[in-house]
Amino acid sequence: MNWTDIPSYLCLAIYALATVASLAGVLGRSPRVKKTAGLLCVAGFALHTLWLLISIADGSFSAVSRGFYLLPLSWILALAGLLVARRQHMDIALHFVAPWAFFLGACALGFSGTPGSLPLVGPLFILHLAAIFVGVGVMAVAAGAGALFLWQESAIKHKTPLDGFRKDLPALGALDKVNAMATLVGFPCYTLGVLCGLLWARISWGSFMSGDFKEWISFIILALYALLFHQRQALGWRGRKPAILALVIFAASLFSMFVVNTVLSTQHGF
């Protein structure tokens, strides 16, 4: 291990501590422990940023590999969660940031030795990946809010007493607002990412599509994203349906990352 590896290990260690502190703060309903967890998340994100910058500077991202894909994605997820926590005064977002950032960061570190087979060349390809990362990252936060929304709604519907740490959960309206914001930001970004990918493929491969399953799952995710965006903006969807659809979109994104990229044959560099 050389000095450039230190930020990555410190980042994961702090995210792990933040996860434990978040769980302890929620279960114990301790404001002090919750605040500590939040500070640890911020410290972990700072190291996460340094880790990402070092990886770019030392040439680790000269080609797309599994580690490349997961590191910036985990960074964007952490950034989205921190912004929600700060701007919407929703500290519960930090309880999702820490474990997910730790999990995806650990996977990125574990796959860091995997050689990439798809060269990272040209601004169009970089924009393609960056826009996709933003689309998936913000939907991860929306999925967390959606899971809480469904849990809260079920408890209210069945008249289950909101005791213990459930009393600290955000209102249904606040959770739905996170879904709305994520959709408003994520859908245009994901659409831009897919379009840039098609143009890059046309320039580099001579055709808009190669026909592998990675592309089809991306179009399925885009269609689900478009449905969520349209139903929210045009038909005024609120509440349960958008929450479920956010979970479906994020689950499909995870399937694309961890099943399609590792099990199925694809031209997309893994």
N, C-alpha and C positions, 0 to 999 in steps of 0.2 A: 504493500500500500504506500503510495506517495502522498504528498501534501494536498494534491488536487482532489483526493478521495475524502479528505476530512469533512468538507461541508456536507457531502451526501450522507455520511454516517451520522453526523451530528443532527442533520435535518430529520432523519428517520427516528433518531432517539428522542428528539424533542416532540415530534408528532406523536410518538408512542406515549410519552409522559402526558401530553395534552389530552390524549384519548382517555387515559386512566383518570386524569383530573376531571375531565368533563363528566365521565360516568359517576365518579365519586360526588361531584358537585350536584348532579341531578338527583341521584338517589338520596343523598344527605340533605338536599335543599339548602346548601351552604353558599351564600353569595360570595364569600371570600374565595372558596375553592373554585367556583365558576369563573371568577375574575382571573384567578391564577391560570385556569385552563385557557382563557382568552388570550392572555399575555403570552403563554407558551405557543399558541397557534400563530400569533404575530411573529414571534421569534423563529418558529419553524418555517414560516413563509419567507422571512428574510434570508435564511440559509438555503431555502429552496430556490430562491432567485439567484443567489450566488452559485449554487450547484448548476443551474441551467446556463448561466453566463459562462462558467468555466468549461462546461461541456461544449458550448458553441465555439469558444476560443481555441480549445485544444483539438478541434477537428473531429470530435466524436459524431457530429451530425453531418458528415460529408455524404452519407448515404442513409436511407431510411431503414431502420431496424426496429425490432420490438421495443428496445429500450428508448430509442428516439421517439417513438410514437407515444409512449406512456409518460415520459417525463414532462414535456410541455403541457400535455393534457391534465396531469395532476396539478401542475402549477396554475392553470387557468381555473380549474375547479376550486382550488384553495382561494384564489383571488375573488371569484364570484361569491363564495361563501362569506369571505371577510367583508365584501362590499354590502351584501345583504344584512349582515350583522350590524354594520355601522350605520348604513343609510336608513334601514327599516327598524333599527333598534330591536333586532330579533337575535338575541344571543344564542337561541337554539340552533341557528345555522352553524355555529362553531362546533356543535356536537357531531355534525356530519362531516365538516371539513377535516378534522383531525384524523378519524379512522380511514376515510377514503383517500386522503392525501398520503397517509402512511402506506396503505395497501398498494395504491398505484405507484408510489415512489419506490417501494420495495420491489415490485415487479419490474420497474424500469431498471433498478440497480442489478437485479438478478439476470436480466436479459442484456445487460450492457456489453457483454462479450459476444453477443450474436452479430455476425457480420451482416451489413445491409447489402442488398442486391439491387436496390433502386436508387440511382444517383439523385442527390438533392441539388438540382440545377435549375436556375432561372427564377425570376420573381413570380411568375405565374404559378409555378408549382409550390413555392413557399406560401403564396397567398391562399392557394387551395387548401393546404394543410392547416394554416393558421385559422382560417374561417371555419373549417370543420371542427377544430379543437374548441373554438369558442361556442359553436352550436351545441356540441356534446357537453361541454363543461357547465354551461348555464342550465342545461336540461337536467344535469345531475342534481343541482340544487333544487330545481323545480320538483324532481322526483322525491327528494327528501321531504319537501313541504307537502307534496301530495300524499305521501305515506302518513304523515302526521294528521293531515286533513281527514283522511278516511278513518283513522283511528279515533280521532276526536268526534267525528260525526257519528260513528257507530256507538260510541259511549253515550252521546247525547240521545240518540234514537232509542237506545235500550235503557235509558235513564240510569246509567251506571254513575255512581257518585264520582266526581272528579276530585279524588283525594290524593294526598302525597304530592309527588312531583308533577302529576297531571295538572295541578292548579297553575303551574308555571308555564304551561304550553301556550303559544300564541292563539289568538282568536281565529275562528275559521275564516273570517274576512281577510285577516292579515296573511294567512297561509295562501289563500286564493290569489292575493295580490302578488305574491312571489311567483306563482305560476304565470300570471299575466305578464309580468315584467320579463321573465325568462323567455316566454314565447315571443314577445315583441322584439327582443334582442336576438334570440337564438335562431329563429326561422330565417330571417334575411341572411344571417351569417352562414348558416348551413347551406342555404340555396346558392349563395355566392361560391362557397367551397366546392359544391358539386359542379357548378358551371365552369369554374376555373379548371377543375379536374378533367372535364370533357374537352375543353380547349387544349389543355396541355397534352392530353392523349392524342388528339387530332394532329398536333404539331409534331409530337415525338414518335408516335406509333403509326401515324397515317390513317387512323380511324378514331371515331369518338368513343367507341367501346371495344373492349377485348372479349366481352361475353362471360367473364368469370363471375363467380357468385358474390364476390366482394362488391362489385358494381351493383348487382341486383339488390343486395341488402341495403346499400346506400340509397337507392331509389325508393325502397320500401320505407326507410326511415324518413326520407324527404316527403313522401306522400302522407305519412302519419303527422309529420310536423305541419304540413300544409293544411291538413284537416283541422288540427288543433288551432292553428292561426286563424283560419277562415271562420271556424265556429265561434271563436272568442270575439273576433273583430266584427263579423257580419251578423251573427245570430245571438251574440251576447251570452255565450256559454259561461256559466259560473259553477263553482263548487265541485261536485263529485265527478262528473264526466271528464273535465280537464285534468283533475288529479289522477284519474285512472290512465288517461292517455299519456300523461307525462311519464308515468311509471313504465308504460309499454314502450315508449320511445327510448327511454334510458336502458331498459332491458335489452332492446334490439341493438342498441349501441354497444353494450357489453358483449352481446353475442358476436357482433362483428369483430370486436377487438380480441376476445379470448378464445373464440371457437373458429371463426372463419380464418383469422390470421395465423392460427397455429395448427389447425387440423386439415382444413380444405386447401386445395390447390388454388393459388392466386398469383397474378402477375404483380401484385402490389408490394413486393419487396420483403416479404417475411418468409 
